C-alpha cells in the first residue's frame, strides 16, 4: 500500500493530456499538500508550545512576540488549516457532482468521508490549544452540543475528564491534535491513494 502511495505521488509515466487541469481541479492533491504543510508548520510550533493551562497562552505570546518568524509561522498554520478544510469540502463536492462515488469506488468514498470527518475534528482539537477566551468558549460550546447527541456523554467524558481547558483535557486535545489524528489522516490518505491506483479507470495513466 505504501509503495502504491509513493507511485501515485511520483508516477513513472504521465500522459501529456493528463497534465492539464481537468474537472477534478487537483483538489485531492492540493488538500494533501496543505496537510503536509500543516504537519511541517505544526512540528515547528510544537517546539515552543507548552500544553499546560497556566503556560499555554503565555507560550503563544512568546512565540508571536519573541521568536523570529513566530507570528508568521502561527498565521501560516492557522490559514493553511482553513485552506485544508476548504479543499476537502470542495473535493467532496466534486466527487458528489461527478458521481465518482459510484461502483467500483464506494470504498474510496467512505475513506474520503472519514478523512473529512477526521480533518474537521483535528481542527476542533487544535482550536483549544491557544487557550484564550475565544478558544475556551468555542470548545465549551462544542462540548455542550456533544452532550445532546446519543452517546455524546461517553465521548465527552473521554475528551474532557475534568473540564474544558483543565490540565488533563488540554493534554488530551494536544495529543489528539499533534499525534493521533495526523497519523490517522496520513494512514487514510495512503489507503485513499492506494484505492485510486486499484481502480485504475480513475486515472488513465496508472
Backbone torsions as a table, in degrees:
resi	resn	phi	psi	omega
1	UNK	NA	-41.6	-179.4
2	UNK	-66.4	-36.6	178.2
3	UNK	-64.6	-40.2	176.9
4	UNK	-65.2	-34.8	177.2
5	UNK	-63.0	-45.2	178.5
6	UNK	-66.2	-41.5	178.9
7	UNK	-64.8	-32.1	177.5
8	UNK	-67.7	-38.0	179.1
9	UNK	-73.6	-34.9	-176.7
10	UNK	-130.2	72.7	180.0
11	UNK	-66.7	147.7	-179.1
12	UNK	-71.4	-36.3	-177.1
13	UNK	-132.6	135.2	177.0
14	UNK	-129.8	127.2	177.0
15	UNK	-67.7	142.4	-176.4
16	UNK	-59.3	-39.2	-178.3
17	UNK	-69.0	-18.3	179.5
18	UNK	-87.1	-3.5	176.3
19	UNK	-81.7	-15.7	178.0
20	UNK	-80.7	152.6	178.2
21	UNK	-72.1	121.0	-177.3
22	UNK	-107.2	-160.5	-177.6
23	UNK	-66.4	-18.0	178.9
24	UNK	-77.1	-21.5	-179.7
25	UNK	56.9	17.4	179.5
26	UNK	54.6	29.9	-174.7
27	UNK	-65.3	-37.4	179.2
28	UNK	-65.7	-44.7	178.3
29	UNK	-64.8	-38.6	177.8
30	UNK	-65.3	-39.3	178.4
31	UNK	-63.9	-41.1	178.9
32	UNK	-68.2	-36.2	176.5
33	UNK	-62.7	-41.0	177.2
34	UNK	-63.7	-37.1	178.2
35	UNK	-64.1	-41.3	177.6
36	UNK	-62.9	-39.5	177.2
37	UNK	-65.7	-37.0	176.7
38	UNK	-63.5	-41.6	179.5
39	UNK	-65.4	-41.2	-179.1
40	UNK	-66.5	-47.2	-179.7
41	UNK	-69.5	-36.0	178.0
42	UNK	-65.4	-35.4	177.9
43	UNK	-63.9	-39.8	178.0
44	UNK	-69.4	-38.5	177.8
45	UNK	-64.4	-35.5	-179.1
46	UNK	-64.6	-19.4	178.7
47	UNK	-70.5	-17.7	-176.5
48	UNK	-119.1	-21.9	-176.7
49	UNK	-75.8	141.7	178.4
50	UNK	-119.9	110.2	-175.3
51	UNK	-78.6	63.3	176.1
52	UNK	-136.5	138.5	-174.7
53	UNK	-53.8	-39.1	-176.1
54	UNK	-80.9	-10.7	-176.3
55	UNK	-122.7	-10.1	-174.0
56	UNK	-61.3	-55.3	-177.6
57	UNK	-65.8	-38.5	178.7
58	UNK	-63.1	-37.8	179.4
59	UNK	-67.3	-31.7	176.1
60	UNK	-67.0	-42.6	179.0
61	UNK	-63.3	-42.1	177.5
62	UNK	-62.0	-42.2	179.1
63	UNK	-59.6	-45.0	-175.8
64	UNK	-75.2	-33.0	-171.4
65	UNK	-100.5	-28.5	-171.7
66	UNK	-116.5	-24.8	-179.3
67	UNK	-86.9	130.1	-179.6
68	UNK	-63.7	123.0	-179.2
69	UNK	77.2	7.2	-176.1
70	UNK	-65.2	-43.4	179.6
71	UNK	-63.9	-42.1	177.5
72	UNK	-62.3	-42.7	-177.7
73	UNK	-64.0	-43.9	-179.9
74	UNK	-67.1	-40.8	178.2
75	UNK	-64.4	-38.8	177.7
76	UNK	-62.1	-43.7	179.8
77	UNK	-64.7	-42.8	-178.4
78	UNK	-67.7	-45.9	-178.4
79	UNK	-69.1	-36.4	177.9
80	UNK	-66.6	-33.2	177.1
81	UNK	-64.6	-39.3	175.2
82	UNK	-63.4	-45.0	179.9
83	UNK	-62.3	-39.5	179.4
84	UNK	-59.7	-46.3	-179.9
85	UNK	-67.9	-38.9	178.0
86	UNK	-62.0	-44.1	179.4
87	UNK	-65.2	-37.7	177.0
88	UNK	-63.1	-43.6	178.6
89	UNK	-63.3	-44.7	-179.2
90	UNK	-65.4	-39.2	178.1
91	UNK	-64.0	-43.3	177.3
92	UNK	-62.5	-42.3	178.6
93	UNK	-63.4	-40.7	179.3
94	UNK	-63.3	-41.9	178.7
95	UNK	-62.0	-41.0	179.0
96	UNK	-64.5	-47.4	-174.6
97	UNK	-69.3	-29.9	-179.0
98	UNK	-95.3	-1.6	179.0
99	UNK	69.4	23.9	-177.8
100	UNK	-74.5	-0.3	178.3
101	UNK	-88.7	-4.8	-175.4
102	UNK	-79.2	169.8	-179.7
103	UNK	-52.3	134.9	8.7
104	UNK	-99.1	27.7	-172.9
105	UNK	-107.8	23.8	-178.8
106	UNK	-63.2	-41.7	-178.8
107	UNK	-62.7	-41.2	179.9
108	UNK	-66.8	-29.9	175.7
109	UNK	-65.8	-42.3	177.6
110	UNK	-63.9	-42.8	177.9
111	UNK	-61.3	-42.6	178.8
112	UNK	-62.6	-40.4	177.8
113	UNK	-64.7	-37.8	176.5
114	UNK	-64.4	-40.1	177.5
115	UNK	-62.4	-41.0	178.3
116	UNK	-63.2	-45.6	-179.6
117	UNK	-64.7	-43.2	179.6
118	UNK	-67.7	-36.0	177.3
119	UNK	-61.7	-42.8	177.5
120	UNK	-64.2	-42.3	-179.5
121	UNK	-67.4	-34.7	176.9
122	UNK	-63.5	-42.5	176.6
123	UNK	-63.1	-36.9	179.9
124	UNK	-66.7	-42.8	-179.7
125	UNK	-66.8	-33.9	179.2
126	UNK	-73.2	-21.9	-176.8
127	UNK	-65.9	-29.7	-177.8
128	UNK	-77.4	-26.5	-166.7
129	UNK	-57.1	-38.5	177.0
130	UNK	-63.4	-24.4	176.1
131	UNK	57.0	39.7	169.2
132	UNK	-91.5	-177.2	-176.4
133	UNK	-62.8	-42.0	-179.8
134	UNK	-63.0	-44.6	-179.8
135	UNK	-64.3	-42.3	-178.1
136	UNK	-62.9	-51.2	-174.6
137	UNK	-72.7	-32.3	176.0
138	UNK	-65.2	-43.4	178.3
139	UNK	-67.8	-39.4	178.3
140	UNK	-61.4	-41.8	178.1
141	UNK	-63.0	-43.7	178.6
142	UNK	-61.6	-39.6	179.7
143	UNK	-68.6	-35.4	177.2
144	UNK	-67.6	-38.9	176.9
145	UNK	-65.8	-34.6	179.4
146	UNK	-62.1	-34.5	-179.8
147	UNK	-64.6	-21.2	-179.3
148	UNK	-80.7	-11.2	-178.6
149	UNK	-89.9	151.9	175.1
150	UNK	-60.9	126.9	-178.1
151	UNK	77.6	2.6	-178.7
152	UNK	-65.6	-29.9	179.4
153	UNK	-62.6	-36.9	179.4
154	UNK	-66.5	-46.2	179.6
155	UNK	-64.8	-39.0	178.3
156	UNK	-60.7	-42.2	179.7
157	UNK	-65.5	-31.6	178.4
158	UNK	-74.5	-44.2	-176.6
159	UNK	-75.6	-39.2	-175.2
160	UNK	-126.4	79.5	-179.8
161	UNK	-72.9	-23.5	177.9
162	UNK	-111.0	-81.0	171.7
163	UNK	-159.2	163.9	-178.0
164	UNK	-59.8	127.4	178.9
165	UNK	87.0	-6.4	177.1
166	UNK	-75.3	166.2	-172.0
167	UNK	-53.3	-48.6	-174.2
168	UNK	-70.8	-42.5	-179.5
169	UNK	-66.9	-40.4	177.9
170	UNK	-63.0	-40.6	179.1
171	UNK	-65.0	-39.3	179.7
172	UNK	-68.2	-41.1	176.1
173	UNK	-61.5	-39.7	-178.6
174	UNK	-66.0	-46.9	-180.0
175	UNK	-63.8	-41.5	176.8
176	UNK	-60.9	-43.6	-173.1
177	UNK	-71.7	-39.1	-172.2
178	UNK	-99.0	-14.4	-174.6
179	UNK	-128.1	-65.8	-169.6
180	UNK	-65.8	-51.5	-176.5
181	UNK	-69.2	-42.2	175.5
182	UNK	-60.7	-38.8	177.2
183	UNK	-63.7	-40.2	178.4
184	UNK	-63.6	-42.3	178.6
185	UNK	-63.7	-42.9	-179.6
186	UNK	-64.6	-42.6	179.9
187	UNK	-65.2	-44.3	179.2
188	UNK	-67.9	-32.3	177.0
189	UNK	-65.1	-42.4	176.0
190	UNK	-59.0	-45.3	179.2
191	UNK	-65.2	-38.0	179.8
192	UNK	-62.1	-48.5	179.5
193	UNK	-68.0	-33.5	176.6
194	UNK	-62.3	-42.5	179.7
195	UNK	-68.5	-31.7	175.4
196	UNK	-62.0	-43.5	178.0
197	UNK	-69.8	-31.3	178.9
198	UNK	-65.9	-41.7	176.3
199	UNK	-92.7	78.9	-167.8
200	UNK	-65.8	-15.0	179.4
201	UNK	-67.7	-16.7	-178.8
202	UNK	-67.4	-45.4	179.0
203	UNK	-122.8	112.6	-171.4
204	UNK	-61.3	-25.5	-174.1
205	UNK	-86.1	-3.3	-178.4
206	UNK	-76.6	NA	NA
